Amino acid sequence: MFPLAQRMQLISESITLAVSAKANAMKKAGIDVVGFGAGEPDFDTPAFIKEAAKAALDKGQTKYTPTPCLPELKEAIARKFNAENGLPYKPEQITTGAGGKHCLYMAFMAVLNPGDEVLIPSPYWVSYPEQVKLAGGIVRVIRGEESNGFKITPQQLESAITPKSRVLVLNSPNNPGGHAYAPPELQALADVVARHPQLIVFSDEIYEKLIYDGLKFVSFATLHPDLLERTLTFNCHSKSFAMTGWRMGYIGGPKGAIDAINKLQSQMTSHVTSFIQPAAAAALTDPRGAASTEQMRKQFEKRGEHMWERLCDLLQITCVRPQGAFYAFPNVSAYFGKSIGGAKITDAISFASALLEHSHVAVVPGNDSGFDTHVRLSFATSMEQIDKGIDRIGQFLQKLG
Ligand SMILES: Cc1ncc(COP(=O)(O)O)c(C=O)c1O
């Protein structure tokens, strides 16, 4: 056995990846699997963004850049935050990283001391708890109840805060819940945070553009005068511009925090890949960027509504209506205790693996997101696939005995 660090025992391999590995193996073997597992848009990166990266390569932008990023990108991000989010960050209050995931990890590493508590509303994105543990923090989950559309209440937040609470992680629109807080709901949480000066907030706003039902997106740091100094705002190009593979994320926040993150990154990855940076700036400044995002958003809104309606028609499934991101998160617990092919369904993992095996539909069990009663279905796929997959789920549920 190769000797490993103790910290490797703190974290677990993602179930999400395990399910998609199994689905991919089935596809490779020629089985027609309907994939609802994807956490990425099924659209291509807009052509003008690719062209900007190619032009940067041709111009020889293949050398080291400053750690935060090239000045033109920093300025483009600062302008975006100011114009779209009402966040008055200056360029020196911006840094970038290899995707939203890397940005969040660097930030946890930069702010947490051993034993600091991090409040994470559930359902949550699978990597938050693992990143917190790696950074020496302690995870405290605040359960977002399905009956409240998975949103935590101000009372829940107030009673979860202890003198050890250091960071609150907010993610609206949400992966995997598909819910989004309305501005007054977020304001009520901001009022609680404002009363606890030791608490800082990581506002993960990477799905800001994928919001439906005419709901307005607001950036958390704008909600109280004190919060600008106590919030790090996370965003990335992955979902808004269909750029998951490019690995491009960014953070806005107080200069002291950004400087610390830069210090960390300067010893880790140095900076985001050089020729991606001008393309990332183009995505933010060229009007075609916003136009392509809006086109995707409209498609996702239609598909989400359709998937949700079809899910609600299935026998004993309940599902909160998706208002953001591209996920539906139905409750499948009514089927626990039933069996198929000799295998008993006891939680979301056994439900997902039986569904994949017997009906060839890939979904993500909610266990890693704090909900072992729910599964996540991505509607970043065509209407035809949505219909085919839900038909199969319906037949699967009928087969359970
Ligand atoms: C809520 C949330 N935050 C952060 C990330 C990470 O984004 P990226 O792909 O840019 O690393 C994801 C990715 O799925 C996510 O869903």
The ligand as an SDF file (V2000), in Angstrom:
LIG
                    3D

 16 16  0  0  0  0  0  0  0  0999 V2000
  -23.1040   25.0720   -7.1500 C   0  0  0  0  0  0  0  0  0  0  0  0
  -21.8310   24.8650   -7.8850 C   0  0  0  0  0  0  0  0  0  0  0  0
  -20.7490   25.5660   -7.5200 N   0  0  0  0  0  0  0  0  0  0  0  0
  -19.5670   25.4150   -8.1620 C   0  0  0  0  0  0  0  0  0  0  0  0
  -19.4370   24.5320   -9.2040 C   0  0  0  0  0  0  0  0  0  0  0  0
  -18.0960   24.3940   -9.8950 C   0  0  0  0  0  0  0  0  0  0  0  0
  -18.0910   24.9790  -11.1480 O   0  0  0  0  0  0  0  0  0  0  0  0
  -16.8620   24.7770  -12.1310 P   0  0  0  0  0  0  0  0  0  0  0  0
  -17.2520   23.7500  -13.1100 O   0  0  0  0  0  0  0  0  0  0  0  0
  -16.6580   26.1310  -12.7590 O   0  0  0  0  0  0  0  0  0  0  0  0
  -15.6830   24.3920  -11.3250 O   0  0  0  0  0  0  0  0  0  0  0  0
  -20.5300   23.7680   -9.6170 C   0  0  0  0  0  0  0  0  0  0  0  0
  -20.3980   22.7930  -10.7180 C   0  0  0  0  0  0  0  0  0  0  0  0
  -21.2320   21.9970  -10.9980 O   0  0  0  0  0  0  0  0  0  0  0  0
  -21.7630   23.9520   -8.9460 C   0  0  0  0  0  0  0  0  0  0  0  0
  -22.8550   23.2720   -9.3220 O   0  0  0  0  0  0  0  0  0  0  0  0
  1  2  1  0
  2  3  1  0
  2 15  2  0
  3  4  2  0
  4  5  1  0
  5  6  1  0
  5 12  2  0
  6  7  1  0
  7  8  1  0
  8  9  2  0
  8 10  1  0
  8 11  1  0
 12 13  1  0
 12 15  1  0
 13 14  2  0
 15 16  1  0
M  END
$$$$
